Amino acid sequence: MIRMSAVDKHFGPLHVLRDITLEVPRGQVVVVLGPSGSGKSTLCRAINRLEPIDSGTIEIDGVPLPVEGRALAGLRSDVGMVFQQFNLFAHKTILDNVTLGPIKVRGLGKEAAREEALRLLDRVGIADQAAKYPAQLSGGQQQRVAIARALAMKPKVMLFDEPTSALDPEMVNEVLDVMTALADEGMTMLVVTHEMGFARRAAHRVLFMADGEVVEDASPDTFFSAPESDRAKDFLGKILTH
């Protein structure tokens, strides 16, 4: 479903993605772990060309990523993205935030979009908040709206870039529960996160990145019990002892 081949990316002299070759089959949940500055978010953002790459190829469902224009917009609508910051439209209601994309991009009728939005808001546990504005919701609720908004486009793939890192600790699980349910339903997902419990519970694979490279690619059981690289052992030692 996602295929990256020999992908490189620089920010000036900084080599942030180094020869990344990666495949995520349909229905698989891949969690990307690693220290800050390892290239995790850039990898995630490159998959729908929020960050252009310097070389290599990226395909979604067998289609190479277009460089720009309508074709790119069309492919992006197949790739749902949930960010660290919720990026909701502050002046629109929750319902309007979720229906906007399907109406404008997918050409869905208003009533059909509304029904689908309410179904999705119910699925993420906040149908009763539909008439409110983002500022009236907690951070955890806003992030669940962001997930519903992404799902409303009926994406083939969902990308999550540190979706819980801006949340208060007590709100983290309400977002992770929605993500775990998505994983259980077979959504293809690539998740950049520091949430080790989610990685253990929901991931089929764990990618560990350091210095712009994928250092390890293993099952959660293997990665957490027997990491191969010193970088991964050091990372887990620091994370799991806190």
ABEGO torsion letter per residue (X at the ends): XBBBBGBBBBBEABBABBGBBBBBBBGBBBBBBEBBGAGAAAAAAAAAGABBBABEBBBBGGBBBBABEAAAAAAAAABBBBBABAGBBAABBAAAAAAAAAAAAAGBBAAAAAAAAAAAAAAAGAAAAAABBAAABBAAAAAAAAAAAAAAAGBABBBBBGAAAABBAAAAAAAAAAAAAAAAAGBBBBBBBABAAAAAAABABBBBBBGGBBABBBBAAAAAABBABAAAAAAAAAAAAX
